Amino acid sequence: MQYDVVVMGSGGAGLTAALVAAKAGRKVAVLEKAPHFGGTTAISGGGVWIPESPQAVAAGVDDSKQKALDYCLSVVGNRAERELIEAYIETGPEMVEWLEANSSVNFLLSPPSSDWYPDVEGAMHEGRLLAPAEYDGKQLGPYFDSLSRPRQEFNAPGGMMIDLFDLPYIARLPRPGALWHMAKIAIRFARDKKKLGRGSRLTMGTALMGRLYRSVLDAGVDLYADAPVERLLVEGGRVTGVMATIGGEETQVLASKGVILAAGGFSANEQMRKEYIPFAEQHVSILPYENTGDGIKVATASGAVMGADNHANAVWAVVSKRTRDDGYVERYAHLIDMSKPGCIAVGEDGKRFGNEASVHFVEDMHATGNVPAWIISNARNVKKYGFGLSLPGGGKIKELVASGYLKTADTLADLAAQIGVDAAGLEATAAKVNADAATGKDSAFGKGDTLIDQEIGDPNHAPNPCFGQVGEGPYYAIQIFPGDGSTTVGVKIDAQCRVKGEDGQPIPGLWAAGLDANSIWQGKSPAHGCNVGPALVTGFIAGRSVAA
């Protein structure tokens, strides 16, 4: 098979690269290992961090590329590769403008979202995060079923998708306007489920990938599912294509211009996790099981150099898990419930060890050795806010208790005995939290002190939207593990996303984007949207570079 450009992987990086190359007149093939297209981006929140985006400029946000660059360089510190961060900051707005002019992709300015290091000069509280506009999956026609489905663990029952822009309505339930908004979404989902087998209202990362998928189809890109790449083809020191399995047959897929690696990192590769991830045996990734580092492996086998000495080798997430009767392991990322009042996390000694609302909480787990740990809340708060796989309103509590995912008891001492933590320590911890809650000030770890904490708290809870009493029983507990929402270690690239060899020079014919490339932040993300953002920007740069 003969192409100009071959792309390995169909997530945000891969399809953006494929689209840019195809729009430049190149004949492009996308090879996807999984049976569906969408990759890691399809199950993500879909946010992209783009300082001085066209949307921010139109909204009058007071920001600049220089301010954002200074902030990023300060966050990443002396490990920063300045040319990569400069390329990202400079190209991000151009990428957004190009996609909106040349594809079905459409972005909206996200609700306020603080940068992760608000004390660093140049940080912003809003205006840098974009969210993909929701998408009608029916626009994909017969290709709808080949788009990755959203993870049910991250959605309402049955897989109904909720958007960031729906959250204010949910917070106002059961007021009439909010009730009508959510009822329309539920009615549409029920009709789609009966007719299509899934909801057609796509949001977050699934919406972004639905839009990109439609765009590459319209651009004439050839897409192959169930097509794992085995190795790169190299001739005279230049990458000339790949050897892949397509339709069950080993196939040479030649690429006259080059190969772009965008296969989604190595979260599901047990051996690489042991090499790069702390507490690897207890670590639980939320990424697809197909993310086994295939792009990285074929690159290093052909002389590519791995990044080294990152701040962290993954973007951490607190995760709980449950094995269903059908054998599927549900993996829930605790992005919302731990920030709510009354939720505490403790180790075996029954004591708290960090700020449960912090985006850096997994680092506290690693540093203190509390792996795994437990989160605890009482029945009132569980029903009000949700708790892990139990949604607000108390959904599935009986089922989750029966399966062992939720532990419950009327007293803290009895709960401590069930989960194996020190009862006296837990009771003392709860008493301290209850006393502090009267003032709203977490004297131990400052939960709710910052705007970034408060974004996912309860705005109606005063005086601190994140901090409140553990209160009276009955109580519930969930075992939590350190996990990841992406790996950050990959092959080294230059500012054109060309893969570097051992001599520091680009390997002819080989590019990398997304999680196959080493993190431009050296594993220290400056904000929400700094995974999908770099995926799209590096994909855009790689596609443009290879096409040229």
C-alpha positions in Angstrom: 0.0 0.0 0.0 1.4 3.4 -1.0 0.7 6.7 0.8 2.4 10.0 1.2 1.8 10.1 5.0 1.0 7.2 7.4 -0.4 8.1 10.9 -0.3 5.6 13.7 -3.2 6.2 16.1 -6.6 8.0 15.7 -6.8 10.2 18.8 -6.7 14.0 18.8 -3.0 14.1 17.8 -3.4 11.5 15.0 -6.5 12.8 13.4 -5.4 16.4 13.6 -2.1 15.5 11.9 -3.9 13.4 9.3 -6.4 16.2 8.5 -3.7 18.9 8.1 -1.6 16.6 5.8 -4.7 15.7 3.8 -5.8 19.3 3.4 -2.2 20.0 2.1 -2.9 17.6 -0.8 -1.2 14.5 0.6 -2.6 11.0 0.5 -3.0 9.9 4.1 -3.7 6.6 5.9 -4.5 6.3 9.6 -3.8 3.0 11.3 -5.7 2.3 14.5 -5.0 -0.7 16.7 -8.4 -0.6 18.4 -11.7 -1.6 16.7 -13.0 2.0 17.0 -11.6 5.5 16.2 -11.1 8.2 18.8 -8.2 7.1 21.0 -7.5 8.6 24.4 -9.0 11.9 23.5 -12.5 10.4 23.0 -12.7 9.5 26.7 -11.1 12.7 27.9 -12.7 15.9 29.1 -11.8 17.4 25.7 -10.6 20.7 27.1 -7.6 22.4 25.4 -5.4 25.0 27.1 -4.7 27.7 24.5 -3.6 31.1 25.8 -4.8 34.1 23.6 -7.1 31.9 21.6 -9.5 33.6 19.1 -12.3 33.0 21.6 -10.5 34.6 24.5 -9.6 37.6 22.3 -13.2 38.0 21.2 -14.3 37.8 24.9 -11.8 40.6 25.8 -9.7 38.4 28.1 -6.6 40.4 29.2 -3.8 37.9 28.3 -0.8 37.6 26.1 1.5 34.9 24.7 4.5 36.3 26.5 2.6 36.2 29.8 1.6 32.6 29.2 5.2 31.7 28.1 6.7 33.2 31.3 4.2 31.3 33.4 4.9 28.0 31.7 8.7 28.4 31.9 8.4 29.3 35.6 6.3 26.2 36.3 8.4 23.8 34.4 11.7 25.3 35.6 15.2 24.5 34.5 14.0 21.2 32.9 12.1 23.2 30.3 12.9 22.8 26.6 12.1 26.4 25.7 11.8 25.8 21.9 9.0 23.3 22.4 7.0 25.5 24.8 7.5 28.5 22.6 6.2 26.5 19.6 3.1 25.5 21.6 2.2 28.9 22.8 2.8 30.5 19.4 1.0 27.8 17.4 -2.0 27.1 19.7 -4.2 30.0 18.5 -3.3 29.3 14.9 -4.3 25.7 15.3 -7.7 26.7 16.7 -8.3 29.2 13.9 -7.2 26.7 11.3 -9.4 23.9 12.6 -12.5 26.1 12.8 -11.9 27.3 9.2 -11.0 23.9 7.7 -13.0 21.3 9.6 -16.1 20.6 11.6 -14.3 21.3 14.9 -15.7 24.2 16.9 -14.5 25.4 20.3 -16.2 27.5 23.1 -14.5 29.4 25.9 -14.8 27.2 28.9 -16.3 28.2 32.2 -13.7 29.7 34.5 -10.8 27.3 35.2 -7.8 28.4 37.1 -4.2 27.5 36.1 -2.8 24.9 38.4 -0.1 27.1 40.0 -2.0 30.2 40.9 0.9 31.6 42.9 3.2 31.6 39.9 3.4 35.0 38.1 1.4 34.9 34.9 -1.2 32.4 36.1 -4.8 33.2 35.0 -8.1 32.3 36.7 -10.0 32.1 33.4 -9.8 32.6 29.7 -7.2 30.0 28.6 -9.3 26.9 28.6 -11.4 26.0 25.6 -14.1 23.3 25.4 -15.3 21.5 22.3 -18.9 22.4 21.3 -21.3 19.5 21.7 -21.8 17.4 18.5 -24.7 15.5 16.9 -23.3 12.0 16.3 -25.9 11.4 13.6 -23.7 13.7 11.4 -21.4 10.8 11.1 -24.0 8.7 9.4 -22.9 5.1 8.9 -19.6 5.8 10.6 -21.2 6.6 14.0 -20.8 3.1 15.3 -17.1 3.2 14.6 -16.5 6.2 16.8 -15.3 5.2 20.3 -18.1 5.2 22.9 -17.8 7.3 26.0 -16.9 5.5 29.2 -20.1 4.8 31.2 -18.2 5.4 34.4 -17.9 9.0 33.5 -21.5 9.6 32.4 -25.0 9.3 33.7 -26.8 5.9 33.8 -26.7 4.1 30.4 -24.0 6.4 29.0 -26.0 9.6 28.7 -23.4 12.4 28.2 -23.3 15.5 30.3 -21.4 18.7 29.3 -19.5 21.2 31.4 -22.1 23.7 30.3 -24.9 21.5 31.8 -23.3 21.7 35.3 -25.0 25.0 36.3 -28.4 23.5 35.4 -27.6 20.4 37.5 -26.7 22.6 40.4 -30.1 24.4 40.2 -32.2 21.2 40.1 -35.1 20.8 40.7 -35.9 24.4 39.7 -38.2 24.5 36.6 -35.7 25.9 34.1 -33.0 23.5 35.1 -35.4 20.6 35.2 -36.6 21.3 31.7 -33.0 21.6 30.4 -32.0 18.2 31.8 -35.4 16.6 30.8 -34.8 17.5 27.2 -31.3 15.9 27.3 -32.7 12.7 28.9 -35.6 12.4 26.5 -33.3 12.7 23.5 -31.0 10.2 25.0 -33.8 7.7 25.6 -35.0 8.0 21.9 -31.4 7.7 20.6 -30.8 4.6 22.8 -33.8 2.9 21.4 -33.1 3.7 17.8 -29.3 3.9 17.6 -28.1 1.9 20.7 -26.3 5.0 22.1 -26.8 8.7 22.6 -26.2 11.0 19.7 -25.6 14.1 21.8 -21.8 14.0 22.1 -19.9 16.2 24.6 -16.4 16.7 25.9 -13.7 14.6 24.3 -16.2 12.4 22.4 -17.6 15.5 20.7 -14.1 16.7 19.7 -13.3 13.3 18.2 -16.7 13.1 16.5 -15.9 16.4 14.8 -12.4 15.4 13.9 -13.5 12.0 12.6 -16.2 13.7 10.4 -13.5 16.1 9.1 -10.9 13.4 8.1 -13.6 11.4 6.4 -14.6 14.5 4.4 -10.9 15.1 3.6 -10.5 11.7 2.0 -8.2 10.1 4.6 -8.2 6.3 4.6 -8.8 4.9 8.1 -8.1 1.3 9.1 -9.3 -0.1 12.4 -7.9 -3.3 14.0 -4.6 -2.4 12.3 -1.7 -2.6 14.8 1.7 -1.5 13.6 4.5 -4.1 14.2 7.6 -2.1 13.1 8.9 0.8 11.1 10.3 0.3 7.6 13.7 1.9 7.3 15.8 2.3 4.1 19.1 4.2 4.0 18.6 5.6 7.5 15.1 7.0 6.5 11.8 5.8 7.7 9.8 4.8 4.6 6.7 3.3 6.1 5.4 0.7 8.5 4.7 -3.0 8.7 1.1 -3.4 10.0 -1.5 -6.1 10.3 -4.5 -5.1 8.2 -7.5 -7.4 7.7 -5.5 -10.1 9.5 -2.7 -9.9 7.0 0.8 -8.5 7.4 1.0 -5.5 5.1 3.7 -3.1 4.1 2.3 0.5 4.2 4.7 2.8 2.5 4.9 6.5 3.3 6.8 8.7 0.8 6.7 11.8 3.0 6.8 10.3 6.5 5.3 8.4 9.4 3.6 10.2 12.3 3.5 8.3 15.7 0.4 9.2 17.8 -0.5 5.9 19.4 -1.4 7.2 22.9 1.5 6.4 25.2 2.0 3.3 27.4 -0.5 3.4 30.3 -1.5 -0.2 29.6 2.0 -1.5 29.3 2.8 -3.4 32.5 6.5 -3.5 31.9 6.8 0.2 31.1 4.7 1.1 34.1 7.1 -0.8 36.3 10.0 1.2 34.8 8.4 4.7 34.9 5.5 4.8 37.4 5.7 4.9 41.2 3.7 2.1 43.0 3.2 0.4 39.7 1.5 -2.7 41.2 -1.2 -0.5 42.7 -1.4 2.0 39.9 -4.7 2.1 38.0 -4.9 3.9 34.7 -8.1 5.1 33.2 -6.8 5.0 29.6 -7.7 2.5 26.9 -6.2 -1.0 27.2 -4.8 -0.5 23.7 -2.3 2.1 24.9 0.6 -0.3 25.2 3.4 2.0 24.0 3.4 0.6 20.5 4.5 3.9 18.9 7.2 4.5 21.4 8.5 0.9 21.0 8.8 1.0 17.2 10.5 4.4 17.4 13.1 3.4 20.0 13.8 0.2 18.0 14.7 2.5 15.1 17.1 4.7 17.1 14.7 7.2 18.8 15.7 8.6 22.2 13.3 8.6 25.2 12.8 11.7 27.3 14.5 11.6 30.7 14.3 13.3 34.0 10.7 14.5 33.8 9.1 16.0 36.9 6.5 13.2 36.7 6.0 10.4 34.2 2.2 10.7 34.1 -0.6 13.1 34.7 -1.9 11.7 37.9 -5.5 11.0 38.8 -7.1 9.4 41.9 -8.9 6.2 40.8 -11.2 3.6 42.2 -12.1 0.4 40.5 -14.8 -2.3 40.5 -14.9 -5.6 38.5 -18.4 -6.2 37.1 -20.1 -9.6 36.8 -19.2 -9.6 33.1 -15.5 -9.2 33.9 -15.1 -5.6 32.8 -13.1 -3.4 35.3 -14.8 -0.1 35.9 -12.3 2.6 36.6 -13.6 5.8 38.1 -11.5 9.0 38.2 -12.4 11.0 41.3 -12.4 14.5 39.7 -15.5 15.8 41.4 -16.5 14.1 44.7 -13.3 14.6 46.6 -13.6 18.4 46.3 -17.0 18.4 48.0 -17.6 19.3 51.7 -17.5 16.3 54.1 -15.3 14.1 52.0 -12.0 13.1 53.6 -9.2 10.8 52.6 -7.2 8.8 55.1 -4.4 6.2 55.3 -4.1 3.1 57.5 -3.6 5.3 60.6 -7.0 6.9 60.1 -5.4 10.3 59.5 -5.7 12.7 56.5 -2.5 13.3 54.6 -3.4 16.0 52.0 -5.9 18.4 50.5 -8.5 16.2 48.9 -9.6 19.0 46.5 -6.1 19.5 45.1 -5.2 18.5 41.6 -1.9 17.3 43.1 -3.4 14.9 45.6 -1.8 11.8 44.0 1.6 13.3 44.7 0.6 13.3 48.4 -0.3 9.6 48.1 3.1 8.9 46.7 5.0 11.1 49.1 3.3 9.6 52.2 3.1 6.0 51.0 -0.7 6.0 51.5 -1.2 3.6 48.6 -4.0 2.6 48.5 -6.0 4.9 50.7 -9.7 5.4 51.6 -12.1 8.3 51.0 -15.0 8.6 53.5 -18.2 10.6 53.6 -21.6 10.3 55.3 -24.9 9.2 53.7 -26.2 12.7 53.5 -23.3 14.0 51.5 -23.1 10.8 49.4 -26.7 11.3 48.3 -26.3 15.0 47.7 -23.0 15.0 45.8 -22.4 11.5 44.6 -19.5 9.3 45.7 -17.4 7.4 43.1 -19.6 5.2 41.0 -22.6 6.3 43.1 -24.2 9.3 41.4 -25.9 12.2 43.1 -29.3 11.1 44.4 -28.0 7.8 45.8 -28.0 5.8 42.6 -26.6 2.3 42.7 -25.7 2.4 46.4 -27.2 -1.0 47.3 -25.6 -2.6 44.2 -22.2 -1.0 45.0 -22.3 -2.1 48.6 -23.2 -5.6 47.6 -20.3 -5.8 45.2 -17.9 -4.5 47.9 -17.0 -1.3 46.1 -18.7 0.7 48.8 -18.1 -0.1 52.4 -20.7 1.2 54.9 -21.3 1.3 58.7 -23.3 3.3 61.2 -20.3 4.4 63.2 -16.7 5.4 62.3 -15.3 2.7 64.6 -17.2 0.0 62.7 -16.3 1.5 59.4 -12.6 1.6 60.4 -12.8 -2.1 61.3 -14.2 -3.0 57.9 -11.6 -1.1 55.9 -8.6 -1.8 58.1 -7.7 1.6 59.4 -7.0 2.7 63.0 -10.4 3.5 64.6 -9.0 6.0 67.1 -7.1 7.9 64.4 -10.2 8.1 62.2 -12.5 9.3 65.0 -9.9 12.0 66.0 -9.6 13.0 62.3 -13.3 13.4 61.9 -13.6 15.3 65.1 -10.9 17.8 64.0 -12.6 18.3 60.6 -16.0 18.8 62.3 -14.5 21.4 64.6 -12.7 23.2 61.8 -15.8 23.2 59.6 -17.5 25.6 61.9 -15.1 28.3 60.7 -14.7 26.9 57.1 -10.9 26.9 57.5 -9.1 23.6 57.1 -6.3 24.1 59.5 -4.5 20.9 58.5 -4.3 21.1 54.6 -6.1 24.2 53.5 -8.8 22.4 51.5 -10.8 25.0 49.6 -8.4 27.9 50.2 -7.7 28.4 46.5 -10.0 29.2 43.5 -8.8 26.1 41.7 -10.1 24.0 44.7 -13.4 25.9 44.8 -14.2 25.3 41.1 -15.5 21.8 41.8 -16.8 22.5 45.3 -20.4 23.3 46.2 -21.0 27.0 45.5 -24.0 26.9 47.8 -22.0 25.7 50.8 -20.7 28.4 53.1 -18.2 29.6 54.2 -16.0 27.1 52.3 -17.4 25.3 49.2 -15.0 22.4 49.6 -14.9 21.9 53.4 -17.6 20.8 55.8 -18.4 18.4 58.6 -18.0 14.6 58.2 -21.1 14.6 60.3 -23.3 11.8 61.6 -23.5 8.3 60.2 -24.2 6.1 58.5 -20.9 6.4 56.6 -19.5 5.1 53.3 -15.9 4.4 52.2 -14.2 3.7 48.9 -10.7 2.4 48.4 -8.7 4.8 46.1 -5.5 4.2 44.1 -3.0 6.5 42.4 -3.7 6.4 38.7 -3.2 8.4 35.5 -5.1 10.2 32.8 -2.1 10.0 30.5 1.6 9.1 30.5 4.1 11.9 29.9 7.3 10.0 28.9 7.8 9.5 25.2 10.4 10.0 22.5 12.2 13.3 22.2 11.1 15.7 19.5 12.2 19.0 18.1 9.9 22.1 17.5 8.7 20.6 14.3 7.8 17.3 16.1 10.5 15.4 14.3 11.7 12.5 16.4 15.3 12.8 17.6 17.9 10.1 17.3 20.8 9.3 19.7 22.9 12.0 18.0 20.2 14.6 18.8 19.3 15.0 15.1 15.9 14.3 13.6 15.4 10.8 12.2 14.5 11.4 8.6 10.9 10.5 7.8 9.7 10.2 11.5 7.5 12.5 13.5 5.7 12.0 16.9 2.7 13.8 18.5 0.5 13.5 21.5 1.5 11.0 24.2 4.1 9.2 22.0 6.2 12.4 22.2 7.8 13.4 25.5 5.7 15.9 27.4 6.5 19.5 26.4 5.9 20.3 30.1 8.4 17.6 31.2 5.5 16.0 33.1 4.4 19.1 35.0 1.2 20.3 33.4 0.5 24.0 34.0 -3.3 23.7 33.8 -6.4 21.7 32.9 -6.4 21.0 29.1 -2.6 20.5 28.9 -3.0 17.0 27.6 -5.5 17.4 24.8 -4.1 20.8 24.0 -0.6 19.5 23.2 -2.1 16.5 21.4 -3.9 18.8 18.9 -1.0 21.3 18.7 1.7 18.7 18.1 -0.6 16.9 15.7 -1.1 20.2 13.8 2.7 20.9 13.7 3.6 17.4 12.7 1.0 17.2 9.9 2.1 20.6 8.5 5.8 19.6 8.8 5.5 16.2 7.1 3.3 17.6 4.4 5.9 20.2 3.6 
